[in-house]
Amino acid sequence: EVDLTKVIELRKQLLPMVEERTDQRLSFLEIIAKAAMVALKAYPEFNAHAYEEGIKQFDQVNLGVAVAVDAGLVVPVVEQASQMGLSDLTAAVKAMTKKAREGQLMPAEMSGGTFTISSLGRSKVQTFNPIINLPEVAILGVGGSYEKLVVEDTPEGPQVATITALNLCLSFDHRVADGAPAAAFLSMIVDLLENPMSLLL
């Protein structure tokens, strides 16, 4: 579970700058994708392909973004996404998503992914188990956001507050990692999102 309080603040600050540069609106998806790609540098075993003859890790992330269309699900790929800042990533994701929904993707634009994100952010589904996009070895599922009551420590003592949160779900191939590194990878993504200024460094 991710407390989105600081992500919401960061997005609000960056929205006008990103929109001025790209004519596109920065969404939670791009920020979450950026956090995942930073975490993949620390856990490169999840940025890989698995074959019968072995595992191939990649230095850069070619990001797959699952998009629902009338014919089912397609996964356009943003090449070299890990090299992009949030503005370029937003523009690239939005362009690929638009092409997917208009049925204009070329086969080459749906191949070569090394890690995929599947978001149900606009739905009421809070948690789900995404299916790995083979031959990739991991996929990150992003559930819809929701309001939650929490108890916060204040100088006046414990106080009840409302936060916006969402759940992240990681599906991964046990041939490349066990539960402990997968949990550490997912926890790092959560930590980055709850302290998102580090994503700008």
C-alpha positions in Angstrom: 0.0 0.0 0.0 1.3 3.5 -0.9 0.4 6.7 0.8 0.0 9.1 -2.1 0.1 12.3 -0.1 3.5 13.4 -1.3 3.0 12.1 -4.8 -0.1 14.2 -5.1 1.8 17.3 -3.9 4.7 16.6 -6.4 2.3 16.0 -9.3 0.5 19.3 -8.5 3.8 21.1 -8.6 5.0 19.4 -11.8 1.7 19.5 -13.8 2.1 23.0 -15.3 5.8 22.4 -16.2 5.2 19.0 -17.8 2.1 20.3 -19.7 4.0 23.3 -21.0 6.8 21.1 -22.3 4.7 18.2 -23.7 1.1 19.4 -24.0 0.2 16.3 -21.9 -0.9 15.9 -18.3 1.4 14.1 -15.9 -0.4 11.2 -14.3 0.3 8.9 -11.3 1.2 6.2 -13.9 4.3 8.0 -15.1 5.5 8.8 -11.5 4.9 5.1 -10.5 6.8 4.0 -13.6 9.7 6.2 -12.8 9.9 4.8 -9.2 9.8 1.3 -10.6 12.6 2.0 -13.0 14.8 3.5 -10.3 14.1 0.4 -8.1 15.0 -1.8 -11.1 18.5 -0.4 -11.0 18.9 -1.9 -7.5 17.0 -5.1 -8.4 18.0 -5.8 -12.0 16.9 -9.4 -11.8 13.4 -8.2 -12.4 14.4 -6.3 -15.6 15.0 -9.5 -17.6 13.8 -12.1 -20.0 13.6 -15.8 -19.1 14.2 -18.5 -21.7 14.7 -22.3 -21.5 18.4 -21.8 -22.0 18.7 -19.1 -19.3 18.1 -15.6 -18.0 19.0 -12.4 -19.8 19.2 -9.2 -17.8 19.1 -5.8 -19.3 20.8 -2.5 -18.3 18.1 -0.3 -19.6 14.3 -0.6 -19.2 12.1 -0.9 -22.2 8.8 -0.2 -20.4 5.6 -2.0 -21.4 2.4 -0.3 -20.6 -0.7 -2.5 -20.7 -3.6 -0.8 -22.5 -7.2 -2.1 -22.6 -8.7 -1.8 -26.1 -11.9 -3.2 -27.7 -10.1 -6.2 -29.0 -8.6 -7.1 -25.6 -5.2 -6.0 -24.1 -2.2 -4.6 -25.9 1.2 -3.7 -24.5 3.0 -0.9 -26.3 6.6 -0.5 -25.4 8.4 2.7 -24.5 12.0 2.0 -25.5 14.9 3.3 -23.2 12.3 4.6 -20.8 14.7 4.4 -17.9 16.8 7.2 -19.7 13.8 9.6 -19.6 12.8 12.3 -17.2 9.2 12.6 -16.2 8.3 15.0 -19.1 9.7 12.8 -21.8 8.2 9.7 -20.1 4.8 11.3 -20.0 4.9 12.3 -23.6 6.1 8.8 -24.7 3.5 6.9 -22.6 0.7 9.1 -23.7 1.7 8.8 -27.4 1.9 5.0 -27.2 -1.4 4.8 -25.3 -3.1 6.9 -27.9 -1.8 4.8 -30.8 -2.9 1.7 -28.9 -6.5 2.9 -28.5 -6.7 4.0 -32.1 -5.4 0.7 -33.3 -2.3 2.2 -34.9 0.4 0.3 -33.2 3.0 -1.4 -35.4 4.2 -4.9 -34.3 7.7 -3.5 -33.5 6.1 -1.1 -31.0 4.7 -4.0 -29.0 8.0 -6.0 -28.8 11.2 -5.7 -26.9 9.7 -4.8 -23.5 11.8 -5.7 -20.4 9.3 -4.8 -17.6 5.6 -4.0 -17.8 3.1 -1.9 -15.8 -0.6 -2.7 -15.8 -2.8 0.0 -14.2 -6.4 -0.2 -13.2 -6.1 3.3 -11.8 -9.4 4.6 -13.2 -11.4 1.6 -11.9 -12.7 0.7 -8.5 -10.5 -2.4 -8.4 -8.0 -1.9 -5.5 -5.9 -5.0 -5.9 -5.4 -7.7 -8.6 -2.8 -10.2 -9.9 -1.4 -9.1 -13.2 -0.1 -11.8 -15.6 3.5 -11.6 -16.7 4.1 -10.6 -20.3 6.4 -13.3 -21.4 9.4 -13.6 -21.9 9.6 -10.8 -19.3 10.0 -12.0 -15.7 7.9 -9.4 -13.7 4.9 -7.1 -14.0 3.7 -4.4 -11.7 0.0 -4.0 -11.1 -1.4 -0.6 -10.0 -4.8 -0.6 -8.4 -7.3 2.2 -8.2 -6.8 4.9 -5.5 -9.0 5.2 -2.5 -9.5 7.3 0.6 -8.4 5.8 3.9 -8.6 6.9 7.6 -5.3 6.9 9.4 -4.0 7.9 12.8 -1.3 10.5 12.7 1.0 11.7 15.5 0.8 15.5 16.0 2.1 17.9 18.7 -1.4 17.8 20.1 -1.4 14.0 20.2 -2.8 11.3 17.9 -5.3 12.7 15.3 -7.5 10.9 12.7 -6.8 12.0 9.1 -7.8 11.0 5.6 -5.2 10.0 3.0 -5.4 8.8 -0.6 -3.7 5.5 -1.1 -3.3 2.7 -3.7 -2.1 -0.8 -3.8 0.8 -2.2 -5.9 0.9 -5.8 -6.9 4.0 -7.6 -8.2 3.8 -10.8 -10.2 7.2 -12.4 -10.9 8.9 -15.5 -12.2 10.3 -17.6 -9.3 13.1 -18.8 -11.6 14.8 -15.3 -11.2 14.0 -14.5 -7.6 12.3 -15.7 -4.4 9.9 -13.8 -2.3 12.4 -11.9 -0.2 14.0 -9.9 -3.0 10.6 -9.4 -4.7 9.3 -7.9 -1.4 12.4 -5.7 -1.1 12.0 -4.5 -4.7 8.3 -3.7 -4.1 9.1 -2.0 -0.8 11.7 0.2 -2.5 9.1 1.3 -5.0 6.7 2.2 -2.1 9.4 4.1 -0.3 10.3 6.1 -3.4 6.7 7.0 -4.0 6.2 8.1 -0.3 9.4 10.2 -0.7 9.1 11.1 -4.4 11.5 14.1 -4.5 14.3 11.6 -4.9 12.9 10.7 -8.3 13.9 14.1 -9.6 17.6 13.7 -8.7 
